[in-house]
Amino acid sequence: MSDVSTAEKPALKNDRFIRALLRQPVDTTPVWMMRQAGRYLPEYKATRSQAGDFLSLCKNTDLACEVTLQPLRRFALDAAILFSDILTVPDAMGLGLYFEEGEGPKFKKTVRTEADIVALPKINPNDSLQYVMDAVSTIRSALGGSVPLIGFSGSPWTLATYMVEGGSSREFRHTKEMLYRTPELLHALLEKLAVAVTDYLNAQILAGAQVVQIFDSWGGALAHREYVEFSLKYMTKIISGLIRVHEGRSVPVIVFTKGGGQWIPQMIDSGADALGLDWTTSLADARKIAASRVALQGNLDPNTLYGSPEQIRKSVAAMLADAYASNQERTGYVANLGHGITQWVDPNHAGVFVDAVHELSAIYFK
Ligand SMILES: Cc1c2[nH]c(c1CCC(=O)O)Cc1[nH]c(c(CCC(=O)O)c1C)Cc1[nH]c(c(CCC(=O)O)c1C)Cc1[nH]c(c(C)c1CCC(=O)O)C2
């Protein structure tokens, strides 16, 4: 295990992100961006070509650490996120992940039959995914306590869609076929994934991740009953098995179901500390529903960053007004985009977004 004793780890200098997730008092609104390390940064593209390709970059400890830190050098972000991918887990299960230029992720093998599911090995994260743990501990040391490090995983449902389809999908034809024709098979797959994700996230926490986020990127593709049965249930199970205190500090858990804004009451029952929301949900309405039971994270449309700096600032001001409209406690909120930043965003506009959050939220912290 790559657990390093607390004594070797410097105290956190900026903990407002963790404090907001735990609904403790903060001095200003914390902010980070999903996919903050990525192709919109020229320095990312340079490091990726040095590594060869995206997967080699994920597997190269020093270069994965380098790209994690790149956005933090440019912007006043309140958190770092491990540079990796959600599909490392099915890759470790032997499905053979590869990326075809411009086509997104693909697997050499798909998982569609009972035999396919039975054949999936139980993973040991400190074996086949040790490169991720090495990245976590290296990044954690490199951060030197400047900001917290977020670890992450895909949700069982989201991972299952990639494994069953063999890559990205719009229709989820094969996964939904399995769901409606042979639900017991899909449950068997989700069950295996829930165990793998629990072990994977716990290994990241032991290696130094201070917050974890579960990306349920395709939860919103499910019908409302099926969302609870095939996605939320397994995330709830994972959360109940996570290490919640490490190095003497709470390790908050964020659940991000893209397209899940209508399920806030159900998501609260998952035991997550915070819910990530996409831009289709009003933060003001979400706060009324969530009251003070859970923190919220989000939710600017990432495409807002195509607008002018003035337009970005206006959108941030409106988002903050929504976030704090019925929130007199002035905590329990983390600013973010509603999904990952795209490769076509001008990096300066990402900077405008980050600065606008800190600057324009000042009126709420007088
Ligand atoms: C669905 C999903 C994946 N990966 C991820 C999700 C869930 C989040 C979401 O909903 O967007 C999660 C992810 N992927 C990546 C991160 C890094 C951390 C961060 O900065 O947020 C995180 C948190 C890096 C990446 N993951 C990927 C890239 C781009 C690859 C490159 O550099 O060419 C990055 C920076 C590749 C990837 N990996 C995946 C896709 C669909 C793609 C995109 C393919 C494309 O756009 O061409 C699977």
The ligand as an SDF file (V2000), in Angstrom:
LIG
                    3D

 48 52  0  0  0  0  0  0  0  0999 V2000
  -17.3180    9.6700  -19.4730 C   0  0  0  0  0  0  0  0  0  0  0  0
  -15.9370    9.9410  -18.9360 C   0  0  0  0  0  0  0  0  0  0  0  0
  -14.6980    9.5020  -19.4910 C   0  0  0  0  0  0  0  0  0  0  0  0
  -13.6990    9.9950  -18.6800 N   0  0  0  0  0  0  0  0  0  0  0  0
  -14.2290   10.7100  -17.6390 C   0  0  0  0  0  0  0  0  0  0  0  0
  -15.6250   10.6560  -17.7570 C   0  0  0  0  0  0  0  0  0  0  0  0
  -16.5870   11.2230  -16.7620 C   0  0  0  0  0  0  0  0  0  0  0  0
  -16.6950   12.6900  -16.8640 C   0  0  0  0  0  0  0  0  0  0  0  0
  -17.5530   13.1850  -17.9530 C   0  0  0  0  0  0  0  0  0  0  0  0
  -18.7540   12.9220  -17.9000 O   0  0  0  0  0  0  0  0  0  0  0  0
  -17.0000   13.8530  -18.8330 O   0  0  0  0  0  0  0  0  0  0  0  0
  -13.5290   11.3530  -16.5110 C   0  0  0  0  0  0  0  0  0  0  0  0
  -12.2550   12.0680  -16.7540 C   0  0  0  0  0  0  0  0  0  0  0  0
  -11.4650   12.0510  -17.8680 N   0  0  0  0  0  0  0  0  0  0  0  0
  -10.3740   12.8470  -17.6630 C   0  0  0  0  0  0  0  0  0  0  0  0
  -10.4370   13.3610  -16.3500 C   0  0  0  0  0  0  0  0  0  0  0  0
   -9.2570   14.1320  -15.7810 C   0  0  0  0  0  0  0  0  0  0  0  0
   -9.3500   14.9900  -14.6830 C   0  0  0  0  0  0  0  0  0  0  0  0
   -9.9130   16.3810  -14.9750 C   0  0  0  0  0  0  0  0  0  0  0  0
   -9.1260   17.2580  -15.3410 O   0  0  0  0  0  0  0  0  0  0  0  0
  -11.1180   16.5900  -14.7300 O   0  0  0  0  0  0  0  0  0  0  0  0
  -11.6260   12.9110  -15.7770 C   0  0  0  0  0  0  0  0  0  0  0  0
  -12.2260   13.2230  -14.4200 C   0  0  0  0  0  0  0  0  0  0  0  0
   -9.3010   13.1030  -18.6120 C   0  0  0  0  0  0  0  0  0  0  0  0
   -9.5430   12.8980  -20.0390 C   0  0  0  0  0  0  0  0  0  0  0  0
  -10.1830   11.8340  -20.6150 N   0  0  0  0  0  0  0  0  0  0  0  0
  -10.1400   11.9590  -21.9650 C   0  0  0  0  0  0  0  0  0  0  0  0
   -9.4570   13.1650  -22.2910 C   0  0  0  0  0  0  0  0  0  0  0  0
   -9.1380   13.6550  -23.6910 C   0  0  0  0  0  0  0  0  0  0  0  0
   -8.1550   12.7260  -24.2820 C   0  0  0  0  0  0  0  0  0  0  0  0
   -7.0210   13.3940  -25.0290 C   0  0  0  0  0  0  0  0  0  0  0  0
   -6.1680   14.0600  -24.4070 O   0  0  0  0  0  0  0  0  0  0  0  0
   -6.9860   13.1870  -26.2370 O   0  0  0  0  0  0  0  0  0  0  0  0
   -9.0730   13.7570  -21.0830 C   0  0  0  0  0  0  0  0  0  0  0  0
   -8.2620   14.9940  -20.8850 C   0  0  0  0  0  0  0  0  0  0  0  0
  -10.6650   10.9430  -22.9190 C   0  0  0  0  0  0  0  0  0  0  0  0
  -12.0310   10.4740  -22.6570 C   0  0  0  0  0  0  0  0  0  0  0  0
  -12.3900    9.6290  -21.6550 N   0  0  0  0  0  0  0  0  0  0  0  0
  -13.7490    9.4050  -21.7140 C   0  0  0  0  0  0  0  0  0  0  0  0
  -14.2720   10.1350  -22.8110 C   0  0  0  0  0  0  0  0  0  0  0  0
  -15.7280   10.1500  -23.2270 C   0  0  0  0  0  0  0  0  0  0  0  0
  -13.1860   10.8100  -23.3850 C   0  0  0  0  0  0  0  0  0  0  0  0
  -13.2500   11.8310  -24.4520 C   0  0  0  0  0  0  0  0  0  0  0  0
  -12.9040   11.4810  -25.7850 C   0  0  0  0  0  0  0  0  0  0  0  0
  -12.7410   12.7490  -26.5940 C   0  0  0  0  0  0  0  0  0  0  0  0
  -13.2810   13.8010  -26.2340 O   0  0  0  0  0  0  0  0  0  0  0  0
  -12.0210   12.6390  -27.5780 O   0  0  0  0  0  0  0  0  0  0  0  0
  -14.4980    8.6490  -20.7090 C   0  0  0  0  0  0  0  0  0  0  0  0
  1  2  1  0
  2  3  2  0
  2  6  1  0
  3  4  1  0
  3 48  1  0
  4  5  1  0
  5  6  2  0
  5 12  1  0
  6  7  1  0
  7  8  1  0
  8  9  1  0
  9 10  2  0
  9 11  1  0
 12 13  1  0
 13 14  1  0
 13 22  2  0
 14 15  1  0
 15 16  2  0
 15 24  1  0
 16 17  1  0
 16 22  1  0
 17 18  1  0
 18 19  1  0
 19 20  2  0
 19 21  1  0
 22 23  1  0
 24 25  1  0
 25 26  1  0
 25 34  2  0
 26 27  1  0
 27 28  2  0
 27 36  1  0
 28 29  1  0
 28 34  1  0
 29 30  1  0
 30 31  1  0
 31 32  2  0
 31 33  1  0
 34 35  1  0
 36 37  1  0
 37 38  1  0
 37 42  2  0
 38 39  1  0
 39 40  2  0
 39 48  1  0
 40 41  1  0
 40 42  1  0
 42 43  1  0
 43 44  1  0
 44 45  1  0
 45 46  2  0
 45 47  1  0
M  END
$$$$
